[in-house]
Amino acid sequence: MITGNIPEIVCKTKWHKPSQPLGVPFYGLSEKGWMFAMWSFKDSVGVGFIAGTLLNPQPPVTKMAGLWNKGTEHKSRRIDIKNDSDFDEDLLRSWFVQAKDLPGWSKID
């Protein structure tokens, strides 16, 4: 779904830690920076958008930690997918496509 809509996307894992030993996959464009990331939890998968307050509609989860929430007016937002009924493929695809035109975070290294 991601590479089909944004062929030039870059994916790297960052932040390897005990709770995420394989790291957190971040997706971005080299000229914009990181646009979104994904996390796996015991009961769900989270997809966080760096400039989530600019998405229409905004993803519902507003409490997100992260360096990208500091020093910017555009705050991140996340959706948690717990089961098939939480998975709206069209909406998720829309957010991915919107994200490529929004401000990114940091530099892709």
GULOVO-27992 format. One record per atom (N, C-alpha, C): residue number from 0; residue in three letters; atom name; x, y, z. Coordinates in Angstrom, 3 decimals. Example, Ala and Ser with C-alpha at 12.3 -4.5 7.8 and 13.67 -1.06 7.14 Angstrom:
REM residues 2
{site 0, ALA, N, {13.190, -5.690, 7.800}},
{site 0, ALA, CA, {12.300, -4.500, 7.800}},
{site 0, ALA, C, {13.200, -3.300, 7.800}},
{site 1, SER, N, {12.850, -2.250, 7.080}},
{site 1, SER, CA, {13.670, -1.060, 7.140}},
{site 1, SER, C, {12.900, 0.030, 7.870}},
This chain:
REM residues 109
{site 0, MET, N, {0.819, -1.186, 0.000}},
{site 0, MET, CA, {0.000, 0.000, 0.000}},
{site 0, MET, C, {0.871, 1.261, 0.000}},
{site 1, ILE, N, {1.982, 1.229, 0.721}},
{site 1, ILE, CA, {2.826, 2.428, 0.809}},
{site 1, ILE, C, {3.622, 2.627, -0.470}},
{site 2, THR, N, {4.390, 1.624, -0.871}},
{site 2, THR, CA, {5.239, 1.786, -2.054}},
{site 2, THR, C, {4.415, 1.882, -3.336}},
{site 3, GLY, N, {3.219, 1.326, -3.345}},
{site 3, GLY, CA, {2.355, 1.455, -4.510}},
{site 3, GLY, C, {1.875, 2.877, -4.725}},
{site 4, ASN, N, {1.770, 3.645, -3.650}},
{site 4, ASN, CA, {1.312, 5.023, -3.732}},
{site 4, ASN, C, {2.442, 6.039, -3.693}},
{site 5, ILE, N, {3.574, 5.647, -3.113}},
{site 5, ILE, CA, {4.733, 6.545, -3.019}},
{site 5, ILE, C, {5.977, 5.728, -3.396}},
{site 6, PRO, N, {6.213, 5.509, -4.688}},
{site 6, PRO, CA, {7.316, 4.631, -5.108}},
{site 6, PRO, C, {8.693, 5.081, -4.627}},
{site 7, GLU, N, {8.890, 6.385, -4.434}},
{site 7, GLU, CA, {10.203, 6.909, -4.047}},
{site 7, GLU, C, {10.433, 6.891, -2.532}},
{site 8, ILE, N, {9.540, 6.294, -1.790}},
{site 8, ILE, CA, {9.626, 6.272, -0.325}},
{site 8, ILE, C, {10.889, 5.535, 0.147}},
{site 9, VAL, N, {11.443, 6.006, 1.247}},
{site 9, VAL, CA, {12.591, 5.371, 1.894}},
{site 9, VAL, C, {12.108, 4.801, 3.222}},
{site 10, CYS, N, {12.529, 3.596, 3.549}},
{site 10, CYS, CA, {12.176, 2.982, 4.839}},
{site 10, CYS, C, {13.456, 2.580, 5.561}},
{site 11, LYS, N, {13.560, 2.974, 6.821}},
{site 11, LYS, CA, {14.686, 2.579, 7.676}},
{site 11, LYS, C, {14.154, 2.282, 9.061}},
{site 12, THR, N, {14.814, 1.376, 9.742}},
{site 12, THR, CA, {14.434, 1.131, 11.132}},
{site 12, THR, C, {15.305, 1.991, 12.031}},
{site 13, LYS, N, {14.657, 2.565, 13.040}},
{site 13, LYS, CA, {15.330, 3.430, 14.000}},
{site 13, LYS, C, {14.933, 2.966, 15.402}},
{site 14, TRP, N, {15.567, 3.477, 16.368}},
{site 14, TRP, CA, {15.211, 3.330, 17.772}},
{site 14, TRP, C, {15.071, 1.869, 18.213}},
{site 15, HIS, N, {16.126, 1.118, 18.042}},
{site 15, HIS, CA, {16.153, -0.256, 18.546}},
{site 15, HIS, C, {16.234, -0.197, 20.075}},
{site 16, LYS, N, {15.310, -0.856, 20.745}},
{site 16, LYS, CA, {15.270, -0.858, 22.208}},
{site 16, LYS, C, {14.613, -2.161, 22.666}},
{site 17, PRO, N, {14.663, -2.487, 23.958}},
{site 17, PRO, CA, {14.103, -3.761, 24.423}},
{site 17, PRO, C, {12.644, -3.987, 24.018}},
{site 18, SER, N, {11.835, -2.933, 24.038}},
{site 18, SER, CA, {10.432, -3.108, 23.668}},
{site 18, SER, C, {10.236, -3.203, 22.152}},
{site 19, GLN, N, {11.216, -2.790, 21.392}},
{site 19, GLN, CA, {11.181, -2.853, 19.928}},
{site 19, GLN, C, {12.555, -3.322, 19.433}},
{site 20, PRO, N, {12.922, -4.582, 19.695}},
{site 20, PRO, CA, {14.278, -5.036, 19.372}},
{site 20, PRO, C, {14.627, -4.968, 17.882}},
{site 21, LEU, N, {13.641, -5.044, 17.019}},
{site 21, LEU, CA, {13.912, -4.941, 15.582}},
{site 21, LEU, C, {13.876, -3.497, 15.096}},
{site 22, GLY, N, {13.530, -2.584, 15.985}},
{site 22, GLY, CA, {13.463, -1.174, 15.643}},
{site 22, GLY, C, {12.080, -0.759, 15.176}},
{site 23, VAL, N, {11.926, 0.515, 14.968}},
{site 23, VAL, CA, {10.669, 1.098, 14.512}},
{site 23, VAL, C, {10.854, 1.500, 13.051}},
{site 24, PRO, N, {10.028, 0.972, 12.138}},
{site 24, PRO, CA, {10.166, 1.386, 10.744}},
{site 24, PRO, C, {9.647, 2.808, 10.529}},
{site 25, PHE, N, {10.509, 3.647, 9.965}},
{site 25, PHE, CA, {10.164, 5.019, 9.603}},
{site 25, PHE, C, {10.163, 5.128, 8.081}},
{site 26, TYR, N, {9.245, 5.925, 7.567}},
{site 26, TYR, CA, {9.098, 6.111, 6.128}},
{site 26, TYR, C, {9.195, 7.591, 5.815}},
{site 27, GLY, N, {9.922, 7.923, 4.752}},
{site 27, GLY, CA, {10.057, 9.326, 4.391}},
{site 27, GLY, C, {10.570, 9.509, 2.983}},
{site 28, LEU, N, {10.739, 10.764, 2.632}},
{site 28, LEU, CA, {11.292, 11.151, 1.341}},
{site 28, LEU, C, {12.568, 11.934, 1.593}},
{site 29, SER, N, {13.599, 11.666, 0.806}},
{site 29, SER, CA, {14.903, 12.262, 1.081}},
{site 29, SER, C, {14.856, 13.788, 1.096}},
{site 30, GLU, N, {14.004, 14.406, 0.279}},
{site 30, GLU, CA, {13.953, 15.867, 0.258}},
{site 30, GLU, C, {13.060, 16.461, 1.341}},
{site 31, LYS, N, {12.250, 15.632, 2.038}},
{site 31, LYS, CA, {11.307, 16.138, 3.046}},
{site 31, LYS, C, {11.616, 15.680, 4.458}},
{site 32, GLY, N, {12.213, 14.515, 4.613}},
{site 32, GLY, CA, {12.421, 13.921, 5.921}},
{site 32, GLY, C, {11.390, 12.832, 6.187}},
{site 33, TRP, N, {11.309, 12.408, 7.432}},
{site 33, TRP, CA, {10.419, 11.309, 7.822}},
{site 33, TRP, C, {8.976, 11.796, 7.867}},
{site 34, MET, N, {8.062, 10.965, 7.366}},
{site 34, MET, CA, {6.651, 11.354, 7.283}},
{site 34, MET, C, {5.763, 10.524, 8.199}},
{site 35, PHE, N, {6.079, 9.246, 8.376}},
{site 35, PHE, CA, {5.286, 8.397, 9.262}},
{site 35, PHE, C, {6.110, 7.221, 9.735}},
{site 36, ALA, N, {5.609, 6.566, 10.787}},
{site 36, ALA, CA, {6.281, 5.415, 11.387}},
{site 36, ALA, C, {5.226, 4.399, 11.807}},
{site 37, MET, N, {5.687, 3.174, 12.075}},
{site 37, MET, CA, {4.771, 2.115, 12.503}},
{site 37, MET, C, {5.328, 1.404, 13.729}},
{site 38, TRP, N, {4.412, 0.999, 14.604}},
{site 38, TRP, CA, {4.782, 0.273, 15.809}},
{site 38, TRP, C, {3.898, -0.952, 15.938}},
{site 39, SER, N, {4.444, -1.988, 16.534}},
{site 39, SER, CA, {3.603, -3.143, 16.855}},
{site 39, SER, C, {3.504, -3.251, 18.372}},
{site 40, PHE, N, {2.299, -3.497, 18.833}},
{site 40, PHE, CA, {2.016, -3.659, 20.253}},
{site 40, PHE, C, {1.433, -5.049, 20.466}},
{site 41, LYS, N, {1.210, -5.435, 21.699}},
{site 41, LYS, CA, {0.636, -6.752, 21.982}},
{site 41, LYS, C, {-0.697, -6.961, 21.288}},
{site 42, ASP, N, {-1.523, -5.917, 21.269}},
{site 42, ASP, CA, {-2.882, -6.078, 20.760}},
{site 42, ASP, C, {-3.200, -5.219, 19.549}},
{site 43, SER, N, {-2.196, -4.541, 18.987}},
{site 43, SER, CA, {-2.502, -3.654, 17.871}},
{site 43, SER, C, {-1.248, -3.280, 17.096}},
{site 44, VAL, N, {-1.485, -2.596, 15.992}},
{site 44, VAL, CA, {-0.431, -1.988, 15.187}},
{site 44, VAL, C, {-0.732, -0.499, 15.155}},
{site 45, GLY, N, {0.268, 0.314, 15.377}},
{site 45, GLY, CA, {0.093, 1.759, 15.341}},
{site 45, GLY, C, {0.769, 2.349, 14.113}},
{site 46, VAL, N, {0.108, 3.295, 13.473}},
{site 46, VAL, CA, {0.688, 4.040, 12.366}},
{site 46, VAL, C, {0.632, 5.506, 12.764}},
{site 47, GLY, N, {1.811, 6.121, 12.922}},
{site 47, GLY, CA, {1.884, 7.507, 13.360}},
{site 47, GLY, C, {2.341, 8.415, 12.235}},
{site 48, PHE, N, {1.659, 9.530, 12.101}},
{site 48, PHE, CA, {1.961, 10.503, 11.055}},
{site 48, PHE, C, {2.600, 11.730, 11.692}},
{site 49, ILE, N, {3.768, 12.114, 11.191}},
{site 49, ILE, CA, {4.549, 13.195, 11.779}},
{site 49, ILE, C, {3.758, 14.500, 11.816}},
{site 50, ALA, N, {3.132, 14.885, 10.715}},
{site 50, ALA, CA, {2.335, 16.116, 10.659}},
{site 50, ALA, C, {0.849, 15.756, 10.667}},
{site 51, GLY, N, {0.474, 14.907, 11.587}},
{site 51, GLY, CA, {-0.883, 14.361, 11.631}},
{site 51, GLY, C, {-1.990, 15.377, 11.806}},
{site 52, THR, N, {-1.691, 16.516, 12.427}},
{site 52, THR, CA, {-2.745, 17.524, 12.595}},
{site 52, THR, C, {-3.121, 18.184, 11.277}},
{site 53, LEU, N, {-2.341, 17.961, 10.232}},
{site 53, LEU, CA, {-2.654, 18.522, 8.920}},
{site 53, LEU, C, {-3.409, 17.536, 8.033}},
{site 54, LEU, N, {-3.570, 16.291, 8.493}},
{site 54, LEU, CA, {-4.307, 15.297, 7.701}},
{site 54, LEU, C, {-5.806, 15.539, 7.808}},
{site 55, ASN, N, {-6.512, 15.178, 6.761}},
{site 55, ASN, CA, {-7.963, 15.329, 6.757}},
{site 55, ASN, C, {-8.608, 13.995, 6.410}},
{site 56, PRO, N, {-9.335, 13.407, 7.372}},
{site 56, PRO, CA, {-9.500, 13.808, 8.768}},
{site 56, PRO, C, {-8.250, 13.455, 9.571}},
{site 57, GLN, N, {-8.103, 14.064, 10.726}},
{site 57, GLN, CA, {-6.959, 13.748, 11.587}},
{site 57, GLN, C, {-7.111, 12.344, 12.164}},
{site 58, PRO, N, {-6.015, 11.580, 12.221}},
{site 58, PRO, CA, {-6.073, 10.319, 12.959}},
{site 58, PRO, C, {-6.443, 10.592, 14.413}},
{site 59, PRO, N, {-7.087, 9.632, 15.084}},
{site 59, PRO, CA, {-7.703, 9.913, 16.383}},
{site 59, PRO, C, {-6.784, 10.002, 17.590}},
{site 60, VAL, N, {-5.639, 9.355, 17.593}},
{site 60, VAL, CA, {-4.814, 9.324, 18.806}},
{site 60, VAL, C, {-3.937, 10.560, 18.845}},
{site 61, THR, N, {-4.122, 11.363, 19.901}},
{site 61, THR, CA, {-3.389, 12.622, 19.982}},
{site 61, THR, C, {-2.186, 12.568, 20.911}},
{site 62, LYS, N, {-2.167, 11.644, 21.861}},
{site 62, LYS, CA, {-1.044, 11.593, 22.803}},
{site 62, LYS, C, {0.063, 10.733, 22.217}},
{site 63, MET, N, {1.066, 11.400, 21.712}},
{site 63, MET, CA, {2.219, 10.691, 21.161}},
{site 63, MET, C, {3.488, 11.359, 21.641}},
{site 64, ALA, N, {4.390, 10.567, 22.144}},
{site 64, ALA, CA, {5.712, 11.068, 22.498}},
{site 64, ALA, C, {6.515, 11.146, 21.211}},
{site 65, GLY, N, {7.604, 11.816, 21.249}},
{site 65, GLY, CA, {8.466, 11.830, 20.077}},
{site 65, GLY, C, {9.121, 13.177, 19.875}},
{site 66, LEU, N, {10.334, 13.114, 19.405}},
{site 66, LEU, CA, {11.097, 14.331, 19.156}},
{site 66, LEU, C, {10.424, 15.207, 18.110}},
{site 67, TRP, N, {9.686, 14.594, 17.185}},
{site 67, TRP, CA, {9.045, 15.369, 16.119}},
{site 67, TRP, C, {7.915, 16.243, 16.637}},
{site 68, ASN, N, {7.470, 16.057, 17.894}},
{site 68, ASN, CA, {6.426, 16.908, 18.470}},
{site 68, ASN, C, {6.999, 18.159, 19.128}},
{site 69, LYS, N, {8.294, 18.268, 19.195}},
{site 69, LYS, CA, {8.918, 19.418, 19.838}},
{site 69, LYS, C, {9.313, 20.455, 18.779}},
{site 70, GLY, N, {9.017, 21.700, 19.050}},
{site 70, GLY, CA, {9.474, 22.779, 18.189}},
{site 70, GLY, C, {8.764, 22.868, 16.848}},
{site 71, THR, N, {7.577, 22.329, 16.751}},
{site 71, THR, CA, {6.833, 22.448, 15.507}},
{site 71, THR, C, {5.361, 22.686, 15.825}},
{site 72, GLU, N, {4.704, 23.434, 14.972}},
{site 72, GLU, CA, {3.275, 23.681, 15.195}},
{site 72, GLU, C, {2.423, 22.503, 14.728}},
{site 73, HIS, N, {2.970, 21.659, 13.883}},
{site 73, HIS, CA, {2.237, 20.510, 13.365}},
{site 73, HIS, C, {2.558, 19.303, 14.234}},
{site 74, LYS, N, {1.561, 18.765, 14.899}},
{site 74, LYS, CA, {1.783, 17.672, 15.845}},
{site 74, LYS, C, {1.430, 16.324, 15.222}},
{site 75, SER, N, {2.052, 15.312, 15.739}},
{site 75, SER, CA, {1.812, 13.968, 15.223}},
{site 75, SER, C, {0.467, 13.422, 15.703}},
{site 76, ARG, N, {-0.044, 12.487, 14.938}},
{site 76, ARG, CA, {-1.271, 11.772, 15.273}},
{site 76, ARG, C, {-1.082, 10.323, 14.852}},
{site 77, ARG, N, {-1.794, 9.438, 15.529}},
{site 77, ARG, CA, {-1.619, 8.006, 15.287}},
{site 77, ARG, C, {-2.972, 7.319, 15.205}},
{site 78, ILE, N, {-3.011, 6.257, 14.451}},
{site 78, ILE, CA, {-4.165, 5.374, 14.460}},
{site 78, ILE, C, {-3.688, 4.021, 14.985}},
{site 79, ASP, N, {-4.489, 3.410, 15.831}},
{site 79, ASP, CA, {-4.208, 2.069, 16.335}},
{site 79, ASP, C, {-5.176, 1.096, 15.674}},
{site 80, ILE, N, {-4.623, 0.086, 15.045}},
{site 80, ILE, CA, {-5.430, -0.919, 14.362}},
{site 80, ILE, C, {-5.416, -2.172, 15.223}},
{site 81, LYS, N, {-6.561, -2.497, 15.818}},
{site 81, LYS, CA, {-6.661, -3.635, 16.732}},
{site 81, LYS, C, {-7.281, -4.863, 16.081}},
{site 82, ASN, N, {-8.067, -4.651, 15.047}},
{site 82, ASN, CA, {-8.680, -5.784, 14.355}},
{site 82, ASN, C, {-9.106, -5.321, 12.969}},
{site 83, ASP, N, {-9.680, -6.238, 12.207}},
{site 83, ASP, CA, {-10.064, -5.914, 10.830}},
{site 83, ASP, C, {-11.045, -4.753, 10.747}},
{site 84, SER, N, {-11.909, -4.606, 11.742}},
{site 84, SER, CA, {-12.898, -3.532, 11.683}},
{site 84, SER, C, {-12.249, -2.155, 11.883}},
{site 85, ASP, N, {-11.053, -2.101, 12.469}},
{site 85, ASP, CA, {-10.324, -0.839, 12.632}},
{site 85, ASP, C, {-9.525, -0.472, 11.384}},
{site 86, PHE, N, {-9.421, -1.404, 10.446}},
{site 86, PHE, CA, {-8.583, -1.202, 9.270}},
{site 86, PHE, C, {-9.425, -0.661, 8.125}},
{site 87, ASP, N, {-9.257, 0.613, 7.843}},
{site 87, ASP, CA, {-9.939, 1.270, 6.734}},
{site 87, ASP, C, {-8.876, 1.545, 5.674}},
{site 88, GLU, N, {-8.772, 0.636, 4.727}},
{site 88, GLU, CA, {-7.705, 0.717, 3.728}},
{site 88, GLU, C, {-7.753, 2.020, 2.930}},
{site 89, ASP, N, {-8.933, 2.448, 2.541}},
{site 89, ASP, CA, {-9.039, 3.677, 1.762}},
{site 89, ASP, C, {-8.578, 4.894, 2.562}},
{site 90, LEU, N, {-8.959, 4.965, 3.838}},
{site 90, LEU, CA, {-8.557, 6.091, 4.678}},
{site 90, LEU, C, {-7.052, 6.069, 4.918}},
{site 91, LEU, N, {-6.505, 4.900, 5.216}},
{site 91, LEU, CA, {-5.063, 4.789, 5.445}},
{site 91, LEU, C, {-4.295, 5.182, 4.190}},
{site 92, ARG, N, {-4.730, 4.707, 3.037}},
{site 92, ARG, CA, {-4.092, 5.078, 1.776}},
{site 92, ARG, C, {-4.167, 6.599, 1.576}},
{site 93, SER, N, {-5.305, 7.196, 1.873}},
{site 93, SER, CA, {-5.464, 8.652, 1.745}},
{site 93, SER, C, {-4.458, 9.390, 2.631}},
{site 94, TRP, N, {-4.278, 8.912, 3.865}},
{site 94, TRP, CA, {-3.310, 9.551, 4.763}},
{site 94, TRP, C, {-1.888, 9.423, 4.243}},
{site 95, PHE, N, {-1.519, 8.253, 3.707}},
{site 95, PHE, CA, {-0.173, 8.088, 3.146}},
{site 95, PHE, C, {0.054, 9.069, 2.002}},
{site 96, VAL, N, {-0.920, 9.178, 1.111}},
{site 96, VAL, CA, {-0.796, 10.079, -0.032}},
{site 96, VAL, C, {-0.741, 11.535, 0.439}},
{site 97, GLN, N, {-1.576, 11.907, 1.408}},
{site 97, GLN, CA, {-1.537, 13.274, 1.947}},
{site 97, GLN, C, {-0.191, 13.572, 2.602}},
{site 98, ALA, N, {0.350, 12.596, 3.321}},
{site 98, ALA, CA, {1.588, 12.798, 4.086}},
{site 98, ALA, C, {2.759, 13.181, 3.194}},
{site 99, LYS, N, {2.776, 12.696, 1.970}},
{site 99, LYS, CA, {3.928, 13.016, 1.107}},
{site 99, LYS, C, {3.983, 14.494, 0.737}},
{site 100, ASP, N, {2.889, 15.231, 0.919}},
{site 100, ASP, CA, {2.875, 16.661, 0.627}},
{site 100, ASP, C, {2.970, 17.521, 1.880}},
{site 101, LEU, N, {3.137, 16.912, 3.039}},
{site 101, LEU, CA, {3.189, 17.643, 4.308}},
{site 101, LEU, C, {4.628, 17.757, 4.805}},
{site 102, PRO, N, {4.878, 18.645, 5.771}},
{site 102, PRO, CA, {6.227, 18.760, 6.321}},
{site 102, PRO, C, {6.683, 17.448, 6.951}},
{site 103, GLY, N, {7.947, 17.149, 6.759}},
{site 103, GLY, CA, {8.541, 15.955, 7.376}},
{site 103, GLY, C, {9.311, 16.329, 8.619}},
{site 104, TRP, N, {9.962, 15.339, 9.187}},
{site 104, TRP, CA, {10.729, 15.538, 10.411}},
{site 104, TRP, C, {12.153, 15.057, 10.193}},
{site 105, SER, N, {13.123, 15.847, 10.580}},
{site 105, SER, CA, {14.536, 15.508, 10.580}},
{site 105, SER, C, {15.033, 15.265, 9.156}},
{site 106, LYS, N, {16.206, 14.690, 9.070}},
{site 106, LYS, CA, {16.795, 14.334, 7.780}},
{site 106, LYS, C, {16.887, 12.826, 7.690}},
{site 107, ILE, N, {16.760, 12.329, 6.503}},
{site 107, ILE, CA, {16.910, 10.887, 6.278}},
{site 107, ILE, C, {18.399, 10.614, 6.177}},
{site 108, ASP, N, {18.900, 9.808, 7.094}},
{site 108, ASP, CA, {20.340, 9.509, 7.112}},
{site 108, ASP, C, {20.607, 8.112, 6.639}},
